[in-house]
Structures are given as structure tokens and as C-alpha cells.
């Protein structure tokens, strides 16, 4: 190099600047790659898990060394770099089991007492196959006055059939309350 007349000090400065530029450019690639390795060995999430990450939710479709793909409920496929995945809070709905606590509300009118309402709710939920009855349901009264009751009912169901279970529970509770002569506020 020196025989060709090119000064080595200028070349070393040029190569140094080029090395810094390449290093900064590869920073995200290396971050995502190392994060992918951490995800593979630590296993906070796995393929098939239902997760919420930041404002996105869905089922993990695949995990690579650089990105993780999530199928959203609306049909979209979300691709998240693994570096972003590890730097955010992750809610894994299926890490320990496949059940989720859901809630529904009712406003009931009629001559009854809370114990009768509790019995109706408990029996109705016990007869629904989609409700997980191994975990107890919860009944809360946010308001009680002359013949008026505001209820918050919480129960466990499969994470994969949440909306279907809530809809079915609403329908069956409605029928059960109507059969006992109770009406509903709008």
C-alpha cells in the first residue's frame, strides 16, 4: 500500500469510520438475533400461546432467530422483531393454563332476594359446558335497592372460546332470570 503512494494513516481513518458505520447498522440485527436466542432458551412464549404484546394480541404462529410472527384475531399476521418483544411487557394467557376470567353485567328488577339470584347464577353457570366450573364463579352486587339489583358476574372459560362462552352465558342467564319472573333494565 505504501509503495503505491497511498498514505496508511488516511486509509486507517477511512476503514475505522467504515467499521463504525457497519457496526451501528448491524446493531439492530445483532440485538434481534441475540433476543431470538434468549427467547428460544428462556421460553417465556411458545408457538401456539395466546399473547398480548403492547397493543397487539393473537396466537404465536412461529418464532425465528430474528422475528416472531403472531396471528391476530382479525386475520392479520403481525411480525415483531425479537428485540422489541423482549423489551416490552408480554401477557401470556396460556403460560400455565388455557383459562381466562371473564365478566358480564346484569340489571335485574323483581321481587327476590340476593340468595335466590346467587342460586340462579350458580346453577345456570354449572350447566354450561363451556364454563370451567373447577374454579368458582364470583357474584358481586354494585347496587341493591327496592327490587333492583346490579350484578357483576365473573367466571372462568377457555381462552380459545371466550366470546362464545360469554354470549352463551348471557343467553342462559337471561332465560333463567325470565323463568323466575325477573325483568331487566335497559
Order of alpha helices (4+ residues) and beta strands (2+ residues): alpha-beta-beta-beta-beta-alpha-beta-beta-alpha-beta-beta-alpha-beta
